[in-house]
Amino acid sequence: MKCGSHNLDFGERTFVMGILNVTPDSFSDGGLYSSTKTAIEHAKKMIENGADILDVGGESTRPGATPVSIEDELRRVIPVIAELSKLDAIISVDTYKPEVAFKAVEAGARMLNDINGLRTKGMAEFAASTRLPVVVMHMHGTPRNMQDNPAYRDVVSDINSFFDERISFAVEHGIKKERIILDPGIGFGKKLEHNLEIIRRLREFKKHGLPLLIGPSRKSFLGAILGKPPSQWLEGTIAAVTA
């Protein structure tokens, strides 16, 4: 799987994704890296610590978050992506807006990370035109309401059914199946027991024959287990990643 000058041959290899929130209100690091300078400094540290992929997001998707305008999101992410593209890492843009994705790819992004699972009008068509890897994530509802008592018949089976439908949709819109990455969306419309079930049964998502992206880092379900504030969720993150 080609991604710019990088060969994203996922195979059995684990790629490490560093999350760069250039927002004032993300749940664990909101405002810490909202300037281009601090964002680049943090990105370099993540690369030094082993990050292969840097995922840049300009809209908080924490529970209860409200959408930001296309203009605000562009203002936040494009200067950062343009600078990051000079570094030795794969740059991913975390957006569900095709207008933002377009400008991000122009600036140097080489991977698309869509928390809305290609459900925004025009996103699938744009993703197909880029021939870049695209992450399709499962989310119950929207960030604003996703934690309002989410319910599943069987969380893993329900997510797999969603993936079946989204993969078919993506392929029908011109995205090659081998360029799709699946993300079950830990913390996105899931209760504590749902998140733990997803981690316990990750192998069941391999039925699709596609790479998986798993994002447990500093998610609130860890706080529910540890009984500590977000600044002390590192050990829980490490445990979840190990699992």
N, C-alpha and C positions, 0 to 999 in steps of 0.2 A: 504494500500500500504506500504509494508515493505521497509525500507531503512537502512540497517545495524541494529543497535540497536534502531533506531528511527521508530516510526509508522507514516508514512506520510498518514494519513487519511484526505485528503483535505476537503471532505464534503463541508460545508458552511464556514469553517474557513479560515481566511486570514493568509497566511504565509508571513513573511517579509524577503526579500532577500537583503543581503548586498553585494555590488559589490566591489571586490578587484582586481584592475588592477595592475598587477605586470609587467608593461610595461613602457618604457620611453616616450611614445608618445600618450597616451590616451587623448581624447579631453578635459576632465575636471580636471584630476589629474595625468597626465602622469609624471612619475618619482618620485612622492611623496612616493610611497611604493614599489620601485623596489628592495629593499634589503629585505632579509628574516626577519630581525629583525624589520624593520619599518612596514612590511606587517603584521606580527603577532601582533604587538602593535595596529595597526589600526583595525585588526580583533577583538581583545578583546574589543575594544571600541564599535564596532558595535554590538557585542553580548550584552554588557551592555546596549546599547540603544534599544535592542529589536529584533535584527536580529535572525531569526530561521535558515536561510540558508546563507552560505557564498559562493559566486560564484567567483571562481578564474580564471582569464584570463591572458594569456601571449602573446596575439597578439592583438594589437589595431584594432578595427573595426570602427573607426571613418571614415567619408566620405573622400575618397582619399587615405586611408591607403593601404600600400603594404603588401603582406604576409611576414611572417617571416619563417625561416627554422624550421623543426621539432626539430633540435638540440637546437636552441635558445629558442624555446617555452618550451621544456622539462627543460632546465637549469633554466628558470624563475619560472615555476610553481611547479615542483615536490618537491623541498625542502620546499616550503611554504605549500603545501597540506599535506606533511608528518607531519609538526608541527601542522597545524590546526586540523588534525584528532584527536589530543589529547584533543581538546576543546569540549564543550557541544554545538555543532551545526552540522547541516547537511552540508557537504562539496560538492559543485557542481563544476565541471570543465567546463569552457566555451571554447570549442574547437570543430572544425569540422574535426580534423585529428584523425583517429582511432589509430594511433601509440601513440599520446599524451594521448588520452582517456585511452588506455590500461595501460600505466605507471601511470596515475593519479589514476585509480581505485586500482592498486597495492599499491599506496601510501596512500590510504584512502578515495578517493572521493566516494560518494555514490549517485551521481546524475549527469547526463550528460546533458549539455546545448549546443545544436548544432544550431548555427545561420544559417547553410547551409541546415537545414531541412533534414538531412540524405541523402544528395545528393552526398557526397564524397564516392567513392568506398570503400566498406568494413565497413563503419560506422554502417549501419543498422545491419549487421551480428554481429558486436562486441557488439552493444547495446543489442541485443537479448540475447547474451551469458551471459551478466552480470545480467540480470533480474532486473536492476535498473530503476528508473524513468528516462525518457528522454524527454527533451524539444525540440519540433520541431518548429522552428521559420520561419516566412515568411520574405524573403528579395528579393527585386527587384534588380537583377544584383548581383554585388559583392561590397565589401566596396570601392574598387577603383573607380567604375563607378556608384554606386547605386543612386547618386543624380544628374546624368546627365539627367535632365528632365524626371523623372518617370511619367508614364501615366497609368490610369486605366479606364476601362469602368464604374465600380462602385467598389470603393476600398474594401468595406466590402464583397461584393459578390465575387469579384475576389480572395480575401484572403480565403474566405470559400471554394471556389472551389479548391484552392491549398491545403487546409487542408484535404478536401475529398480525394484527390489523394494521399497525403502523408500518411494519416492514413491507407489507403488500402495498400500502399507500405510497410509501417512498419509492419503491421499485416502479410502480405505475407512473410516477411523476419523473422518472428518469434517473433516479439515484441508484447506482450499482450497489447490490446487496453487500458486497465485500467492503464497501466504504462506510457501512453503518456500525456504530458502537452503541450498545444498549446500557442504559442506566436505570436501575429499578427505583431510584429516587428516595433514598433513605432520608427520612425527616420531612418529605414533601407529601403531606396528607396521610401521615401514618402515626399511629399511637406507639407507645413503647413496645408493646408486644408484637406489633407489626414489624418494626425495625429489627427486633431480635430474630424474628422468624425469617426475615429476608436474609440476614447474615447466616443463620443456621442452614438455610436451604439454597445457598447461592448456586450450587451445582445444577439446580433445576433450570436455571436461566441459560445454561450452555446448550440446551436443546436446539437453540436457533443457530448454533455454529458461528456466533459472532463474538467479538471482544466485549468485555464488560467494563464499565466504569463504575467504581464504587466510591461514594463520598461520605464517610462517617465523621470526618474531621470536625471536632468541637460541636457536634449536633446536640440538641437539647436532650435527646434520649440518654446521652451519657451523663448529663447533669442529674437526670431523674434517678439514675443508678448510683452515682457517686455522692449526691447531696451536696455538691460544691458549686461555686460560681464558674462561669466560662473560662476564666483565667487558669483554672485548675483542672481542666478536662484533658490535658495532654496525655496522661497515662491511660485514660479511657479511650482516647483516639488510637493510641498505640495498640491497645488490646483488641480493638475492633478491626484495625488493619491487619493485625496478626491472624485473627480468626478468618 
